[in-house]
Amino acid sequence: MSKLFDSLKKNKFVIAGPCVIENEEMILKTAGELKKICAQLNLIFIFKASFDKANRTSVESFRGPGMEKGLAILSNVKKKLSVPVLTDIHEAHQAAPVAEVADILQIPAFLCRQTDLLVAAGRTKKIVNIKKAQFLSGNDMIHPVKKLLSTGNKEILLTERGNMYGYHNLVVDFRNLADMKKMGFPVVMDVTHSLQKPGGHGNKSGGNREYAPLISKAAVAVGVDGLFFEVHPKPEKAKSDAENQIPLPQFKKMLVASGIATTK
């Protein structure tokens, strides 16, 4: 078992960062602030940002810098700040090169049933975070889990991010968190993606970040191991998920209010 995964099984943790890598300066500054906040609250911090948002609503939407440049930026985050990083992969061939940099590979919710993707991620022997699809129940996640276990990889995180409820709406059924916890792996609540309104603005998604404190408190009460937030210095200017992301200046207060944090 890796040292990081052992820590995640024993301690509360936070996964946070901008939705997508916009530029290196902003990424390094944001990661540094998030590290400081989590250290003040005695929480393990994992930095998250995507090098490619391959599932944007519109073909015209900003996707990110791409794998080569994005991984170079994430590598600098690790070297300069000494924090673990998480990023998502969308195709099986990305698993090996991304694993050379990322400490945790993330399987996007829409792709959590893609066998080749899961197997490729599992074979890297890195921690794999599987996001639960918007159309699956918590109990259904046993099947993606078994696909990863088939590779001999037991370092798995399971993340809830809401279920589709009609058009342009997601709803969190907190029973899913309890059901996934029975599988024996750390469970994460993706607070901000659960507040997304997919396609809510026609050619892009909307969101309701004002409910983030409510969702995070409820998830902590249910007993999650970690919380996941998209955090941006200026969400109104973000190039992806602008209406979901938490303003960086408000992040510490939200963590404290959620109940997951314990100040030193």
Buried (B, 14 or more C-beta within 10 A) or exposed (E): EEEBBEEBBEEBBBBBBBBBBBEBEBBBEBBBBBBEBBEBBEBBBBBBBBBBBBBBBEEEBBBBBEBEEBBEBBBBBBEEBEBBBBBBBBBBEBBBBBBEBBBBBBBBBBBBBBEEBBBBBBBBBBBBBBBBBBEBBBEBBBEBBEBBBEBEBBBBBBBBBBBEEEEBBBEBBBEBBBBBBEBEBBBBBBBBBBBBBBBBBEEBBBBBBEBBBEBBBBBBEBEBBBBBBBBBBEBEEBBBBBBBBBBBEBBBEBBBBBBBBEEE
